[in-house]
């Protein structure tokens, strides 16, 4: 591609004079070509006007100059003078002008190297995100301001849940930390080398696993793509950036039918050193968890489940995470749990005694330990090229989401068709169901070997 000729542009530095009354103190008097005297404030904002083929861009340099001490011919302060309330020396103000001049030339040259004539918005963005930008009365936008704009617009357009907004707040924190490691952090940071540096930061400083890093990069790409569409971002390295990072297959943690029945029937009052109040608390956590195991509900949906959602032996809900409208029939186990708490009253007409997700996860590990869920499970993950293998007893890996996984795996192992299971769970494609199908197939093979005894 033929390289574009150097951009033709014109730069003017000038005081933005403000009119004053003839009787005002400290006025600057100027006589026009007709001999008429005009009165202006003695000092003015110093502005830059850049004119090129697409139009004109005006903005403040962030300095005030005294009109009597300004040279229109040189577009500089007269040597040896001082300006404004802060008594900025001519040398200081002129240095700011020289820096701005060099910056403007550099930006036009960069665009010319890419065979681009910048739009007004593109140039403004590049100028505002170039180092040593002077302080102006109107604060210059940073990459984080654009990130906030992205979250605001995308969350409104796509009706983000609070959890998604919180997730992007975490992403902004990671970007903030990475930005502190860079001498000049802006969109131009994210070249291929810059993206690799971010991966290294997440791996070495934030100590993230490869799978987590890949998620972070996908979120960053989303932001950079949006910024590209808005005219804020001129880089495009993100479009083909795909770091090669080894990753282990994610382990599906669930309870098989025998383990589920052990938990479902466990009597916490028989455990020594647990008083009646704690036994009741653990029993309630167990019941809510088992309800998820028998219905496929996520924590957010069981926490939001109301008695009015349950009629004629089935639940009709709209899921919190995906807004799917689902009908889930009750079975003997889920029906028995609901009946157990039918006489109790909970806020907002809720059906079950659901505590916070964090507390429930903590209690679930205690429930699992008391129920003897000690099967060792190896969790494999990578940080960079280094592999880690960690062994945990099953109870230490229990979370509320294991209830949903338990339902899916057991339903498939019972021989229920995947497309039927998907109607209960809300999964929209087989790709998301495949890990569970693989687990069910492996368990069926293991069960068949029992005939070989």
C-alpha positions as a LaTeX table, in Angstrom:
\begin{tabular}{lrrr}
\hline
Residue & $x$ (\AA) & $y$ (\AA) & $z$ (\AA) \\
\hline
Unk1 & 0.00 & 0.00 & 0.00 \\
Unk2 & 1.35 & 3.40 & $-0.93$ \\
Unk3 & 2.34 & 5.46 & 2.08 \\
Unk4 & 0.24 & 8.58 & 2.53 \\
Unk5 & 1.89 & 11.94 & 2.10 \\
Unk6 & 2.56 & 13.89 & 5.26 \\
Unk7 & $-0.70$ & 15.38 & 6.50 \\
Unk8 & $-1.33$ & 19.03 & 5.65 \\
Unk9 & $-2.43$ & 20.88 & 8.73 \\
Unk10 & $-2.15$ & 24.28 & 10.36 \\
Unk11 & $-1.71$ & 25.01 & 14.07 \\
Unk12 & $-2.48$ & 28.33 & 15.73 \\
Unk13 & $-1.89$ & 29.25 & 19.39 \\
Unk14 & $-3.89$ & 32.28 & 20.48 \\
Unk15 & $-5.36$ & 33.95 & 23.57 \\
Unk16 & $-9.14$ & 33.60 & 23.67 \\
Unk17 & $-9.88$ & 37.23 & 24.51 \\
Unk18 & $-12.90$ & 38.06 & 26.68 \\
Unk19 & $-14.60$ & 41.44 & 26.29 \\
Unk20 & $-14.52$ & 43.90 & 29.21 \\
Unk21 & $-16.14$ & 47.24 & 30.07 \\
Unk22 & $-14.18$ & 50.38 & 29.29 \\
Unk23 & $-14.29$ & 51.28 & 32.98 \\
Unk24 & $-12.99$ & 47.92 & 34.17 \\
Unk25 & $-9.62$ & 47.70 & 35.88 \\
Unk26 & $-6.69$ & 45.90 & 34.28 \\
Unk27 & $-8.21$ & 45.95 & 30.81 \\
Unk28 & $-6.32$ & 45.43 & 27.57 \\
Unk29 & $-7.14$ & 48.04 & 24.93 \\
Unk30 & $-6.87$ & 47.10 & 21.26 \\
Unk31 & $-7.49$ & 49.38 & 18.29 \\
Unk32 & $-8.96$ & 47.78 & 15.17 \\
Unk33 & $-8.30$ & 48.77 & 11.54 \\
Unk34 & $-11.07$ & 51.36 & 11.70 \\
Unk35 & $-9.48$ & 53.05 & 14.68 \\
Unk36 & $-12.11$ & 51.80 & 17.13 \\
Unk37 & $-10.84$ & 50.87 & 20.58 \\
Unk38 & $-11.95$ & 47.53 & 22.03 \\
Unk39 & $-11.61$ & 46.47 & 25.62 \\
Unk40 & $-10.66$ & 42.98 & 26.83 \\
Unk41 & $-9.77$ & 41.33 & 30.12 \\
Unk42 & $-6.04$ & 41.71 & 30.72 \\
Unk43 & $-5.49$ & 37.94 & 30.50 \\
Unk44 & $-7.11$ & 35.08 & 28.56 \\
Unk45 & $-7.19$ & 31.34 & 28.15 \\
Unk46 & $-4.52$ & 30.11 & 25.76 \\
Unk47 & $-6.15$ & 28.01 & 23.07 \\
Unk48 & $-4.98$ & 25.78 & 20.22 \\
Unk49 & $-6.68$ & 25.69 & 16.82 \\
Unk50 & $-5.78$ & 22.86 & 14.45 \\
Unk51 & $-7.12$ & 22.94 & 10.93 \\
Unk52 & $-6.82$ & 20.08 & 8.41 \\
Unk53 & $-8.84$ & 18.55 & 5.60 \\
Unk54 & $-11.64$ & 17.14 & 7.78 \\
Unk55 & $-12.30$ & 20.30 & 9.78 \\
Unk56 & $-11.15$ & 22.39 & 12.74 \\
Unk57 & $-10.39$ & 21.36 & 16.31 \\
Unk58 & $-10.17$ & 23.91 & 19.14 \\
Unk59 & $-9.18$ & 23.21 & 22.73 \\
Unk60 & $-7.51$ & 24.84 & 25.72 \\
Unk61 & $-3.82$ & 24.40 & 26.47 \\
Unk62 & $-4.44$ & 24.89 & 30.19 \\
Unk63 & $-2.55$ & 28.18 & 30.53 \\
Unk64 & $-3.58$ & 31.82 & 30.90 \\
Unk65 & $-1.52$ & 34.53 & 29.26 \\
Unk66 & $-1.57$ & 38.32 & 29.69 \\
Unk67 & $-2.47$ & 39.95 & 26.38 \\
Unk68 & 0.06 & 42.75 & 26.70 \\
Unk69 & 2.83 & 40.17 & 27.07 \\
Unk70 & 1.84 & 37.95 & 24.13 \\
Unk71 & 3.39 & 38.06 & 20.64 \\
Unk72 & 0.93 & 37.29 & 17.87 \\
Unk73 & 3.75 & 36.99 & 15.34 \\
Unk74 & 5.70 & 34.30 & 17.20 \\
Unk75 & 2.64 & 32.77 & 18.94 \\
Unk76 & 4.66 & 32.76 & 22.13 \\
Unk77 & 4.88 & 34.73 & 25.37 \\
Unk78 & 7.38 & 37.58 & 25.28 \\
Unk79 & 10.62 & 36.48 & 26.91 \\
Unk80 & 11.17 & 37.60 & 30.48 \\
Unk81 & 7.45 & 38.05 & 31.27 \\
Unk82 & 5.19 & 36.26 & 33.75 \\
Unk83 & 1.51 & 35.38 & 33.39 \\
Unk84 & $-1.70$ & 34.86 & 35.36 \\
Unk85 & $-2.32$ & 34.62 & 39.07 \\
Unk86 & 0.21 & 31.81 & 39.34 \\
Unk87 & 2.86 & 34.02 & 37.71 \\
Unk88 & 3.83 & 31.38 & 35.20 \\
Unk89 & 7.05 & 32.42 & 33.45 \\
Unk90 & 7.20 & 32.88 & 29.69 \\
Unk91 & 9.74 & 30.06 & 29.61 \\
Unk92 & 7.26 & 27.65 & 31.26 \\
Unk93 & 4.32 & 28.62 & 29.05 \\
Unk94 & 6.39 & 28.54 & 25.87 \\
Unk95 & 7.70 & 25.09 & 26.81 \\
Unk96 & 4.09 & 23.88 & 27.03 \\
Unk97 & 3.46 & 25.31 & 23.58 \\
Unk98 & 6.55 & 23.58 & 22.18 \\
Unk99 & 5.50 & 20.26 & 23.74 \\
Unk100 & 2.01 & 20.58 & 22.25 \\
Unk101 & 3.47 & 21.43 & 18.84 \\
Unk102 & 5.68 & 18.34 & 18.87 \\
Unk103 & 2.81 & 16.19 & 20.08 \\
Unk104 & 0.52 & 17.38 & 17.29 \\
Unk105 & 3.18 & 16.72 & 14.66 \\
Unk106 & 3.84 & 13.26 & 16.07 \\
Unk107 & 0.17 & 12.32 & 16.00 \\
Unk108 & $-0.29$ & 13.40 & 12.40 \\
Unk109 & 2.88 & 11.50 & 11.42 \\
Unk110 & 1.62 & 8.34 & 13.18 \\
Unk111 & $-1.67$ & 8.50 & 11.30 \\
Unk112 & 0.17 & 9.13 & 8.04 \\
Unk113 & 2.29 & 6.01 & 8.63 \\
Unk114 & $-0.97$ & 4.04 & 8.82 \\
Unk115 & $-2.32$ & 5.77 & 5.70 \\
Unk116 & $-5.11$ & 7.37 & 7.75 \\
Unk117 & $-6.44$ & 10.90 & 7.76 \\
Unk118 & $-7.76$ & 11.19 & 11.32 \\
Unk119 & $-11.25$ & 12.34 & 12.13 \\
Unk120 & $-11.75$ & 15.10 & 14.67 \\
Unk121 & $-12.69$ & 12.53 & 17.34 \\
Unk122 & $-9.75$ & 10.27 & 16.51 \\
Unk123 & $-7.28$ & 13.12 & 16.78 \\
Unk124 & $-8.82$ & 14.42 & 20.01 \\
Unk125 & $-8.64$ & 10.95 & 21.54 \\
Unk126 & $-4.99$ & 10.48 & 20.55 \\
Unk127 & $-4.03$ & 13.89 & 21.86 \\
Unk128 & $-5.82$ & 13.36 & 25.16 \\
Unk129 & $-4.15$ & 9.99 & 25.63 \\
Unk130 & $-0.61$ & 11.16 & 24.87 \\
Unk131 & 1.79 & 11.60 & 27.84 \\
Unk132 & 2.32 & 14.97 & 29.47 \\
Unk133 & $-1.03$ & 16.32 & 28.30 \\
Unk134 & $-1.43$ & 19.67 & 30.06 \\
Unk135 & $-4.03$ & 20.12 & 32.76 \\
Unk136 & $-7.06$ & 21.89 & 31.28 \\
Unk137 & $-10.21$ & 23.29 & 32.89 \\
Unk138 & $-12.10$ & 20.41 & 31.24 \\
Unk139 & $-10.55$ & 17.19 & 32.53 \\
Unk140 & $-8.99$ & 15.03 & 29.85 \\
Unk141 & $-10.58$ & 11.62 & 29.42 \\
Unk142 & $-8.51$ & 8.58 & 30.27 \\
Unk143 & $-8.94$ & 5.00 & 29.10 \\
Unk144 & $-10.80$ & 4.38 & 32.36 \\
Unk145 & $-13.34$ & 7.09 & 31.52 \\
Unk146 & $-14.00$ & 5.27 & 28.26 \\
Unk147 & $-14.23$ & 1.99 & 30.18 \\
Unk148 & $-16.88$ & 3.52 & 32.45 \\
Unk149 & $-18.75$ & 4.75 & 29.38 \\
Unk150 & $-18.54$ & 1.25 & 27.90 \\
Unk151 & $-19.98$ & $-0.36$ & 31.04 \\
Unk152 & $-22.72$ & 2.26 & 31.29 \\
Unk153 & $-23.84$ & 1.92 & 27.67 \\
Unk154 & $-23.46$ & $-1.84$ & 27.35 \\
Unk155 & $-25.13$ & $-2.58$ & 30.68 \\
Unk156 & $-28.11$ & $-0.45$ & 29.66 \\
Unk157 & $-28.32$ & $-1.82$ & 26.11 \\
Unk158 & $-27.95$ & $-5.46$ & 27.20 \\
Unk159 & $-29.76$ & $-5.25$ & 30.54 \\
Unk160 & $-26.78$ & $-6.51$ & 32.53 \\
Unk161 & $-27.35$ & $-8.18$ & 35.87 \\
Unk162 & $-25.71$ & $-6.71$ & 38.98 \\
Unk163 & $-23.28$ & $-9.62$ & 39.00 \\
Unk164 & $-22.08$ & $-8.70$ & 35.49 \\
Unk165 & $-21.57$ & $-5.07$ & 36.50 \\
Unk166 & $-19.58$ & $-6.25$ & 39.53 \\
Unk167 & $-17.50$ & $-8.52$ & 37.27 \\
Unk168 & $-16.51$ & $-5.57$ & 35.09 \\
Unk169 & $-15.66$ & $-3.53$ & 38.18 \\
Unk170 & $-13.14$ & $-6.26$ & 38.95 \\
Unk171 & $-11.82$ & $-6.11$ & 35.39 \\
Unk172 & $-11.32$ & $-2.36$ & 35.76 \\
Unk173 & $-9.32$ & $-2.97$ & 38.94 \\
Unk174 & $-7.03$ & $-5.36$ & 37.07 \\
Unk175 & $-6.55$ & $-2.82$ & 34.27 \\
Unk176 & $-5.82$ & $-0.12$ & 36.84 \\
Unk177 & $-3.11$ & $-2.24$ & 38.41 \\
Unk178 & $-1.62$ & $-3.04$ & 35.01 \\
Unk179 & $-1.74$ & 0.63 & 34.03 \\
Unk180 & 0.50 & 1.51 & 36.98 \\
Unk181 & 3.20 & $-0.71$ & 35.49 \\
Unk182 & 3.16 & 1.27 & 32.23 \\
Unk183 & 4.81 & 4.63 & 31.62 \\
Unk184 & 1.90 & 5.75 & 29.48 \\
Unk185 & $-1.31$ & 3.76 & 29.70 \\
Unk186 & $-3.90$ & 4.24 & 26.96 \\
Unk187 & $-5.43$ & 2.37 & 24.03 \\
Unk188 & $-2.11$ & 2.41 & 22.19 \\
Unk189 & $-0.70$ & 0.26 & 25.00 \\
Unk190 & $-2.59$ & $-2.72$ & 23.62 \\
Unk191 & $-0.32$ & $-3.69$ & 20.77 \\
Unk192 & 0.59 & $-7.37$ & 20.52 \\
Unk193 & 3.46 & $-6.75$ & 22.94 \\
Unk194 & 1.17 & $-4.80$ & 25.26 \\
Unk195 & $-1.43$ & $-7.56$ & 25.28 \\
Unk196 & 1.27 & $-10.10$ & 26.06 \\
Unk197 & 2.47 & $-7.85$ & 28.89 \\
Unk198 & $-1.06$ & $-7.82$ & 30.29 \\
Unk199 & $-1.18$ & $-11.62$ & 30.18 \\
Unk200 & 2.13 & $-11.71$ & 32.06 \\
Unk201 & 0.79 & $-9.23$ & 34.63 \\
Unk202 & $-2.32$ & $-11.33$ & 35.26 \\
Unk203 & $-0.24$ & $-14.50$ & 35.55 \\
Unk204 & 2.70 & $-13.27$ & 37.64 \\
Unk205 & 1.27 & $-10.37$ & 39.66 \\
Unk206 & $-2.37$ & $-11.38$ & 40.04 \\
Unk207 & $-1.43$ & $-15.09$ & 40.07 \\
Unk208 & $-4.33$ & $-16.07$ & 37.84 \\
Unk209 & $-4.77$ & $-19.46$ & 36.26 \\
Unk210 & $-4.69$ & $-19.72$ & 32.49 \\
Unk211 & $-8.42$ & $-20.32$ & 32.25 \\
Unk212 & $-9.10$ & $-17.15$ & 34.25 \\
Unk213 & $-6.64$ & $-15.16$ & 32.14 \\
Unk214 & $-8.41$ & $-16.24$ & 28.96 \\
Unk215 & $-11.68$ & $-14.95$ & 30.36 \\
Unk216 & $-10.04$ & $-11.64$ & 31.27 \\
Unk217 & $-8.63$ & $-11.29$ & 27.74 \\
Unk218 & $-12.04$ & $-11.99$ & 26.21 \\
Unk219 & $-13.58$ & $-9.23$ & 28.33 \\
Unk220 & $-10.77$ & $-6.84$ & 27.37 \\
Unk221 & $-11.33$ & $-7.64$ & 23.69 \\
Unk222 & $-15.01$ & $-6.81$ & 24.11 \\
Unk223 & $-14.08$ & $-3.39$ & 25.49 \\
Unk224 & $-11.45$ & $-2.69$ & 22.83 \\
Unk225 & $-13.83$ & $-3.69$ & 20.04 \\
Unk226 & $-16.50$ & $-1.38$ & 21.43 \\
Unk227 & $-13.98$ & 1.47 & 21.71 \\
Unk228 & $-12.89$ & 0.84 & 18.12 \\
Unk229 & $-16.47$ & 1.20 & 16.95 \\
Unk230 & $-16.85$ & 4.44 & 18.91 \\
Unk231 & $-13.72$ & 5.92 & 17.33 \\
Unk232 & $-11.76$ & 5.98 & 20.59 \\
Unk233 & $-9.40$ & 3.11 & 19.85 \\
Unk234 & $-7.11$ & 2.95 & 16.82 \\
Unk235 & $-5.34$ & $-0.31$ & 17.68 \\
Unk236 & $-6.44$ & $-3.60$ & 16.17 \\
Unk237 & $-3.91$ & $-6.12$ & 17.54 \\
Unk238 & $-6.65$ & $-7.47$ & 19.82 \\
Unk239 & $-8.56$ & $-8.81$ & 16.80 \\
Unk240 & $-6.03$ & $-11.57$ & 16.13 \\
Unk241 & $-4.58$ & $-11.90$ & 19.62 \\
Unk242 & $-4.99$ & $-15.44$ & 20.90 \\
Unk243 & $-2.32$ & $-16.42$ & 23.44 \\
Unk244 & $-1.40$ & $-20.09$ & 23.49 \\
Unk245 & $-1.88$ & $-21.25$ & 27.05 \\
Unk246 & $-2.25$ & $-24.87$ & 28.14 \\
Unk247 & $-5.35$ & $-25.62$ & 30.13 \\
Unk248 & $-6.79$ & $-28.67$ & 31.82 \\
Unk249 & $-10.32$ & $-29.88$ & 31.31 \\
Unk250 & $-12.58$ & $-28.47$ & 33.99 \\
Unk251 & $-13.63$ & $-31.04$ & 36.55 \\
Unk252 & $-17.38$ & $-31.47$ & 37.03 \\
Unk253 & $-18.00$ & $-31.74$ & 40.78 \\
Unk254 & $-21.30$ & $-33.48$ & 41.58 \\
Unk255 & $-22.81$ & $-36.06$ & 43.92 \\
Unk256 & $-23.66$ & $-39.47$ & 42.56 \\
Unk257 & $-27.02$ & $-40.93$ & 43.58 \\
Unk258 & $-25.68$ & $-42.79$ & 46.61 \\
Unk259 & $-23.87$ & $-39.68$ & 47.90 \\
Unk260 & $-26.96$ & $-37.57$ & 47.28 \\
Unk261 & $-29.14$ & $-39.97$ & 49.27 \\
Unk262 & $-26.60$ & $-39.95$ & 52.12 \\
Unk263 & $-26.75$ & $-36.17$ & 52.32 \\
Unk264 & $-30.53$ & $-36.05$ & 51.86 \\
Unk265 & $-31.19$ & $-38.45$ & 54.75 \\
Unk266 & $-28.46$ & $-37.33$ & 57.16 \\
Unk267 & $-29.57$ & $-36.54$ & 60.74 \\
Unk268 & $-27.46$ & $-33.65$ & 62.08 \\
Unk269 & $-28.87$ & $-34.02$ & 65.60 \\
Unk270 & $-26.85$ & $-37.21$ & 66.01 \\
Unk271 & $-23.53$ & $-35.40$ & 65.63 \\
Unk272 & $-21.62$ & $-34.73$ & 68.81 \\
Unk273 & $-20.51$ & $-31.18$ & 69.63 \\
Unk274 & $-23.25$ & $-29.64$ & 67.44 \\
Unk275 & $-26.02$ & $-27.97$ & 69.37 \\
Unk276 & $-29.66$ & $-27.91$ & 68.28 \\
Unk277 & $-29.43$ & $-24.44$ & 66.72 \\
Unk278 & $-26.42$ & $-25.30$ & 64.54 \\
Unk279 & $-27.94$ & $-28.67$ & 63.61 \\
Unk280 & $-31.05$ & $-26.87$ & 62.41 \\
Unk281 & $-28.97$ & $-24.38$ & 60.39 \\
Unk282 & $-27.03$ & $-27.18$ & 58.68 \\
Unk283 & $-30.26$ & $-29.06$ & 58.00 \\
Unk284 & $-31.74$ & $-26.05$ & 56.24 \\
Unk285 & $-28.63$ & $-25.58$ & 54.12 \\
Unk286 & $-28.73$ & $-29.28$ & 53.23 \\
Unk287 & $-32.41$ & $-29.09$ & 52.26 \\
Unk288 & $-31.94$ & $-26.07$ & 50.00 \\
Unk289 & $-28.92$ & $-27.70$ & 48.37 \\
Unk290 & $-30.79$ & $-30.97$ & 47.83 \\
Unk291 & $-33.71$ & $-29.06$ & 46.36 \\
Unk292 & $-31.27$ & $-27.73$ & 43.72 \\
Unk293 & $-30.01$ & $-31.31$ & 43.20 \\
Unk294 & $-33.58$ & $-32.47$ & 42.48 \\
Unk295 & $-34.67$ & $-29.49$ & 40.32 \\
Unk296 & $-31.53$ & $-28.09$ & 38.56 \\
Unk297 & $-32.08$ & $-24.61$ & 40.02 \\
Unk298 & $-29.13$ & $-22.25$ & 40.38 \\
Unk299 & $-28.58$ & $-20.53$ & 43.71 \\
Unk300 & $-29.98$ & $-17.25$ & 42.34 \\
Unk301 & $-33.20$ & $-18.97$ & 41.29 \\
Unk302 & $-33.80$ & $-20.97$ & 44.47 \\
Unk303 & $-33.09$ & $-17.82$ & 46.47 \\
Unk304 & $-35.71$ & $-15.99$ & 44.39 \\
Unk305 & $-38.26$ & $-18.86$ & 44.34 \\
Unk306 & $-41.66$ & $-17.81$ & 45.68 \\
Unk307 & $-44.60$ & $-19.95$ & 46.69 \\
Unk308 & $-46.63$ & $-18.28$ & 43.97 \\
Unk309 & $-44.21$ & $-19.81$ & 41.41 \\
Unk310 & $-45.35$ & $-23.32$ & 42.41 \\
Unk311 & $-48.69$ & $-24.64$ & 41.19 \\
Unk312 & $-50.15$ & $-28.02$ & 40.25 \\
Unk313 & $-46.97$ & $-29.93$ & 40.96 \\
Unk314 & $-44.61$ & $-27.77$ & 38.93 \\
Unk315 & $-42.54$ & $-24.62$ & 39.15 \\
Unk316 & $-42.86$ & $-21.84$ & 36.58 \\
Unk317 & $-39.88$ & $-19.49$ & 36.85 \\
Unk318 & $-37.92$ & $-16.93$ & 34.88 \\
Unk319 & $-34.25$ & $-17.48$ & 35.61 \\
Unk320 & $-32.22$ & $-14.63$ & 37.09 \\
Unk321 & $-29.06$ & $-15.28$ & 35.05 \\
Unk322 & $-30.48$ & $-15.84$ & 31.57 \\
Unk323 & $-34.13$ & $-14.69$ & 31.73 \\
Unk324 & $-35.23$ & $-18.10$ & 30.46 \\
Unk325 & $-38.83$ & $-19.03$ & 31.25 \\
Unk326 & $-38.84$ & $-22.61$ & 32.50 \\
Unk327 & $-41.38$ & $-25.13$ & 33.70 \\
Unk328 & $-39.86$ & $-27.71$ & 36.05 \\
Unk329 & $-42.02$ & $-30.53$ & 37.35 \\
Unk330 & $-41.67$ & $-31.50$ & 41.01 \\
Unk331 & $-40.61$ & $-35.03$ & 41.93 \\
Unk332 & $-41.10$ & $-36.82$ & 45.24 \\
Unk333 & $-37.91$ & $-35.42$ & 46.74 \\
Unk334 & $-38.31$ & $-31.76$ & 45.71 \\
Unk335 & $-42.00$ & $-31.91$ & 46.66 \\
Unk336 & $-41.16$ & $-33.29$ & 50.10 \\
Unk337 & $-38.68$ & $-30.49$ & 50.77 \\
Unk338 & $-41.23$ & $-27.83$ & 49.84 \\
Unk339 & $-43.84$ & $-29.52$ & 52.03 \\
Unk340 & $-41.41$ & $-29.56$ & 54.95 \\
Unk341 & $-41.26$ & $-25.74$ & 54.97 \\
Unk342 & $-44.81$ & $-25.02$ & 53.82 \\
Unk343 & $-45.88$ & $-23.91$ & 57.28 \\
Unk344 & $-43.08$ & $-21.38$ & 57.72 \\
Unk345 & $-43.20$ & $-17.73$ & 56.63 \\
Unk346 & $-40.25$ & $-16.11$ & 54.85 \\
Unk347 & $-39.77$ & $-12.57$ & 53.50 \\
Unk348 & $-41.29$ & $-11.79$ & 50.08 \\
Unk349 & $-43.32$ & $-15.01$ & 50.17 \\
Unk350 & $-40.20$ & $-17.06$ & 49.46 \\
Unk351 & $-40.56$ & $-20.81$ & 49.39 \\
Unk352 & $-37.41$ & $-21.91$ & 51.23 \\
Unk353 & $-35.04$ & $-20.68$ & 53.99 \\
Unk354 & $-32.18$ & $-19.55$ & 51.74 \\
Unk355 & $-29.20$ & $-17.76$ & 53.31 \\
Unk356 & $-26.46$ & $-15.85$ & 51.45 \\
Unk357 & $-24.51$ & $-17.73$ & 48.82 \\
Unk358 & $-21.21$ & $-17.25$ & 50.64 \\
Unk359 & $-22.52$ & $-18.54$ & 53.96 \\
Unk360 & $-24.27$ & $-21.43$ & 52.26 \\
Unk361 & $-21.03$ & $-22.44$ & 50.50 \\
Unk362 & $-19.21$ & $-22.39$ & 53.83 \\
Unk363 & $-21.88$ & $-24.53$ & 55.52 \\
Unk364 & $-22.03$ & $-26.94$ & 52.56 \\
Unk365 & $-18.42$ & $-27.94$ & 53.11 \\
Unk366 & $-19.24$ & $-28.77$ & 56.72 \\
Unk367 & $-22.32$ & $-30.71$ & 55.61 \\
Unk368 & $-20.25$ & $-32.68$ & 53.13 \\
Unk369 & $-17.59$ & $-33.49$ & 55.68 \\
Unk370 & $-20.14$ & $-34.69$ & 58.24 \\
Unk371 & $-21.75$ & $-36.86$ & 55.56 \\
Unk372 & $-18.41$ & $-38.49$ & 54.77 \\
Unk373 & $-17.86$ & $-37.09$ & 51.27 \\
Unk374 & $-14.11$ & $-37.64$ & 51.41 \\
Unk375 & $-13.41$ & $-39.10$ & 47.96 \\
Unk376 & $-10.11$ & $-37.52$ & 46.80 \\
Unk377 & $-10.45$ & $-35.35$ & 43.70 \\
Unk378 & $-7.48$ & $-34.03$ & 41.76 \\
Unk379 & $-7.83$ & $-30.51$ & 40.40 \\
Unk380 & $-5.35$ & $-29.74$ & 37.61 \\
Unk381 & $-4.66$ & $-26.23$ & 36.37 \\
Unk382 & $-1.93$ & $-24.22$ & 34.68 \\
Unk383 & $-0.25$ & $-20.89$ & 35.36 \\
Unk384 & 1.65 & $-20.15$ & 32.20 \\
Unk385 & 3.41 & $-23.37$ & 31.21 \\
Unk386 & 3.58 & $-24.66$ & 34.79 \\
Unk387 & 1.15 & $-27.41$ & 35.73 \\
Unk388 & $-0.36$ & $-27.73$ & 39.20 \\
Unk389 & $-2.11$ & $-30.81$ & 40.58 \\
Unk390 & $-3.95$ & $-30.33$ & 43.86 \\
Unk391 & $-5.91$ & $-33.06$ & 45.68 \\
Unk392 & $-8.98$ & $-32.22$ & 47.77 \\
Unk393 & $-11.62$ & $-34.29$ & 49.55 \\
Unk394 & $-14.92$ & $-33.89$ & 47.69 \\
Unk395 & $-16.56$ & $-31.97$ & 50.54 \\
Unk396 & $-13.95$ & $-29.20$ & 50.25 \\
Unk397 & $-15.10$ & $-28.54$ & 46.66 \\
Unk398 & $-18.82$ & $-28.36$ & 47.35 \\
Unk399 & $-20.63$ & $-25.16$ & 46.34 \\
Unk400 & $-24.24$ & $-24.31$ & 45.67 \\
Unk401 & $-23.68$ & $-24.76$ & 41.91 \\
Unk402 & $-22.81$ & $-28.42$ & 42.52 \\
Unk403 & $-26.53$ & $-28.91$ & 43.10 \\
Unk404 & $-27.32$ & $-28.02$ & 39.49 \\
Unk405 & $-24.46$ & $-30.23$ & 38.26 \\
Unk406 & $-25.72$ & $-33.07$ & 40.44 \\
Unk407 & $-29.18$ & $-32.87$ & 38.86 \\
Unk408 & $-27.82$ & $-32.89$ & 35.30 \\
Unk409 & $-25.36$ & $-35.75$ & 35.80 \\
Unk410 & $-27.83$ & $-37.97$ & 37.65 \\
Unk411 & $-30.61$ & $-37.25$ & 35.16 \\
Unk412 & $-28.36$ & $-38.32$ & 32.29 \\
Unk413 & $-27.14$ & $-41.42$ & 34.15 \\
Unk414 & $-30.77$ & $-42.38$ & 34.80 \\
Unk415 & $-31.20$ & $-42.46$ & 31.05 \\
Unk416 & $-33.19$ & $-39.25$ & 30.60 \\
Unk417 & $-32.57$ & $-37.83$ & 27.11 \\
Unk418 & $-30.29$ & $-34.76$ & 26.98 \\
Unk419 & $-32.87$ & $-32.69$ & 25.11 \\
Unk420 & $-35.37$ & $-33.32$ & 27.92 \\
Unk421 & $-32.81$ & $-32.36$ & 30.57 \\
Unk422 & $-32.11$ & $-29.17$ & 28.64 \\
Unk423 & $-35.78$ & $-28.18$ & 28.88 \\
Unk424 & $-35.46$ & $-28.23$ & 32.67 \\
Unk425 & $-32.04$ & $-26.57$ & 32.87 \\
Unk426 & $-32.48$ & $-23.95$ & 30.14 \\
Unk427 & $-29.33$ & $-24.97$ & 28.26 \\
Unk428 & $-29.70$ & $-23.81$ & 24.67 \\
Unk429 & $-27.16$ & $-26.06$ & 22.92 \\
Unk430 & $-25.41$ & $-29.38$ & 23.29 \\
Unk431 & $-21.99$ & $-27.74$ & 23.55 \\
Unk432 & $-22.72$ & $-26.52$ & 27.08 \\
Unk433 & $-24.20$ & $-29.92$ & 27.96 \\
Unk434 & $-21.28$ & $-31.93$ & 26.57 \\
Unk435 & $-19.16$ & $-31.98$ & 29.78 \\
Unk436 & $-22.09$ & $-33.50$ & 31.66 \\
Unk437 & $-22.81$ & $-36.01$ & 28.90 \\
Unk438 & $-19.15$ & $-37.09$ & 29.01 \\
Unk439 & $-19.35$ & $-37.58$ & 32.79 \\
Unk440 & $-22.55$ & $-39.60$ & 32.48 \\
Unk441 & $-21.01$ & $-41.82$ & 29.80 \\
Unk442 & $-17.93$ & $-42.43$ & 31.94 \\
Unk443 & $-20.06$ & $-43.32$ & 34.96 \\
Unk444 & $-22.18$ & $-45.72$ & 32.89 \\
Unk445 & $-19.03$ & $-47.51$ & 31.70 \\
Unk446 & $-17.83$ & $-47.76$ & 35.30 \\
Unk447 & $-21.19$ & $-49.17$ & 36.37 \\
Unk448 & $-21.12$ & $-51.82$ & 33.63 \\
Unk449 & $-17.86$ & $-53.22$ & 35.02 \\
Unk450 & $-19.78$ & $-54.25$ & 38.15 \\
Unk451 & $-21.15$ & $-57.18$ & 36.10 \\
Unk452 & $-17.60$ & $-58.48$ & 35.70 \\
Unk453 & $-17.30$ & $-59.42$ & 39.35 \\
\hline
\end{tabular}
